[in-house]
Amino acid sequence: MCPTHNLRTAWLILAFGCLVASAALARPISQGPRDIIHRGIGPDGVGDLPFPDSTIWMRRAGAQAFIIECANPTQADLSNYSITLRVPAGYEIMDPSGRFDKWGFQINMPEVTRTTEDGRQVVKLAFRGAILPGDMDGDDGYHRYGTLLVLRALPTANGASAADERGVARTAPPPADDGRLEYACLADNWTGPSGSMRVRLLPDLPGAIDKPSMLLCPVDWYLVHFNEAEARALLQTVHDAGFDTLHFSNYHDELLQQAEEGSWLRGFIPTNRERARLADELGFRIIYSLIFDWGKDLVVFDNLPEHQATGSDGNPVDRIPCPEWWVAEGYQRHWETMAREMDLHHADMYMRGNECNTWHRYCFCDRCRRAFGDAKQVPDAEKLTAEAILEQYRDEWLDFRCMQYERVCQRFREGAYQARPGSEFSIYSGLQDPWCKEKYTTDWRYLGNSCDWAVGVIGDYGVTREALGGTPLMGRVGIYHSPTQRYGTQLMDCYLDSGAYGLRAFALSYYDGRILQAAAFLSNFMARFGDILANHTRHDDWAQTDSESVKARVLVGDDDRTRLVVVSNNSGESVQATVTIAGVEQGWHARLYPSGEDLADPARAFLTLAPWSVQAVELAR
């Protein structure tokens, strides 16, 4: 059972994950400040990589999270450490009240004071504990102490009034297209770095919010870090870019009840549910996953020894059930958990992750060995040891485990359907590839029978679509590096090359507003060309370009009365390119997208492409 492949319900999946530009304060003033962009929020802390242009890019009337970190290049603790921020006119740093001291991995959170000077907001972060000498980045004196803040472009125009998150009316000038966020650091007997970051307002580009497109967003480690007003502003920014679906992962009630007093789980689980409620209130569709689904075999069951998987050493495997037993009779308890958590998270869909390499570890119980023998015609398989199976029947056992996982996923899909009639079930893993099969126990020839749509990465899209046998495939872009403007083409490239069904963009790094700008362009593109994107064949050899950095893709409608030539500039320089289109005789009409300009010669387009940008030639007869 697969959803209809129609772009009115086609999905753009963007990992909102982090939406962050960072204003970390780093070097001593003599060396000049340096800004970094961080790679993730989580209980293990954050990583970093250079943020080359020291700019926070903002969507209009949008919100942007960013990190402030403390600089301590000295050899001693710094007491009474503070950072003062002067916010450009037309912007504000939202009130973070009520969210500090909430998570065990947030340390030394500051007291925040917000005032106004000369029409500009001034925010002082006074850290409650001493800042230790830092060595986060070699000799630069970074330290992990810091905090997340949310910068918002005030939703005002020409001084019109608006209400803040507490409902207090105020007036503000419209935000400047190019402003400065100034900062200064101070502590007892020490004057730290000072400087500024640019705050750039991006051109107005609303997403196609009038037509559904899906944003799949692993927000579990993200939204919980903000209070409700901040989370609402961040989610609204994403929604305004044209997306309507988020992906929540969370733990479940049994773990909440078992959590000790003071455990971060006691805050994480209910807060994540509240954020899902907020997303539902804002109109998002919601995909849910139990947070351990990436482990594939970590399902809910009674954990009785007789139902546990048997490892290759012959011992029971804690928290892992025998797959044969679970598929046959042990799944009901997991179904009950799925139904309860989908209800608590207002979820319409369920996603199962397959990113774990366990096929050689378990299960080697009598049931599984007998099932292996039946599936692969191995005589007396139940008499073989795990060592013998892995040595003599390695490939057959791997294939059997892939088949076995198909049946596990079928139970998941049945559970999702029972919990939410009319819901959909998807699987995320690597693409069809021998390496992915061995790494993840993923074979889409089997998994395609047990999901409504697939999400894949690492491998060949064409081979994977063939293995899926008609089950829709969504591509995935990993947003790990800056400069982020390159994703203007990478989002489009991955979307088209994976089959134009949808896109998942997963961000471990915090990305700035330019990512959402690129996604808004793609959402409009999907809405505008829904018919041909839903039913087309590819004939890229029908178009040629005269620039090495410019790539053209040709989509031909089923009746060949419409064609779409998508042209992307995959470089950081503006390019003038000529696109020559074959097979266009008299009677064809050509128009450029998004400009709407008609072409005098439908067989030839002269284009000026900005860096990392996309245009299209729409042909009809």
Summary of the structure (lengths in Angstrom):
residues: 621
radius of gyration: 26.6
end to end distance: 35.3
largest distance: 84.9
contacts: 2168
relative contact order: 0.12
helix: 28%
strand: 31%
